[in-house]
């Protein structure tokens, strides 16, 4: 099964910022506001996952110090 690729972190963050701006205007119906809130939560979780993966990669590289070989990144963590 092909892995679904998500937009980059910066794109997702901009989408989240736009959702927040739209919701702050206060002119959305309850249904639209709820849908945008759900979309926002999904974007927050995706961004948090990408940040955690980046942090894990940095930790792996930092721990290895001067070693010439790199350990494969484990996305399941």
Secondary structure as UniProt FT lines:
FT   HELIX           9..25
FT   HELIX           30..64
FT   TURN            65..66
FT   TURN            75..76
//
